[in-house]
Amino acid sequence: APLTRLAAELGAVEAASRDLLSDADSEVSDPSTILRRLDAWARDDRPSYEQAFVDLCLPTLLAPLVRLALLCWRPLAAGDLAQQPWHRQLTSAAASLAGELAAADGAAGGEIAAGGRGEERAASDRAMLARRGALPARL
């Protein structure tokens, strides 16, 4: 009886979690759509995107959607976390951001290669983004 009751409660929680964003537009409820829109903004108006510190806001913006996905994740049934679609999307976005940072570092006119102050700033920026969850801790 306790296992039956637990299974019923888990089923109710999963059903409620699926219904939670059922009336929301995919522009605000789907991580891949959110990331595509933000990527388009970054390409179309980079200065505005950077002034809004969007990269630093990504963990806060996407955390509720990740938590909702994790609510129904069953590791024994669904497999490795890295196989989940939202995980692949976020990892890809983090890798893209890391590539953009590397390209920006390369555009610093050799200051970084010469070991100037730019290298310290880039390392500091990467560390801050990693702490905030916008980048993997190790590139």
Stockholm file with secondary structure:
# STOCKHOLM 1.0

chainA/1-139         APLTRLAAELGAVEAASRDLLSDADSEVSDPSTILRRLDAWARDDRPSYEQAFVDLCLPTLLAPLVRLALLCWRPLAAGDLAQQPWHRQLTSAAASLAGELAAADGAAGGEIAAGGRGEERAASDRAMLARRGALPARL
#=GR chainA/1-139 SS CHHHHHHHHHHHHHHHHHHHTTTSCHHHHCHHHHHHHHHHHHHHCHHHHHHTTHHHHHHHHHHHHHHHHHHTCCHHHHCCGGGSHHHHHHHHHHHHHHHHHHHHHHTTTTTTTTTCHHHHHHHHHHHHHHHHTSSCSCC
#=GC SS_cons         CHHHHHHHHHHHHHHHHHHHTTTSCHHHHCHHHHHHHHHHHHHHCHHHHHHTTHHHHHHHHHHHHHHHHHHTCCHHHHCCGGGSHHHHHHHHHHHHHHHHHHHHHHTTTTTTTTTCHHHHHHHHHHHHHHHHTSSCSCC
//
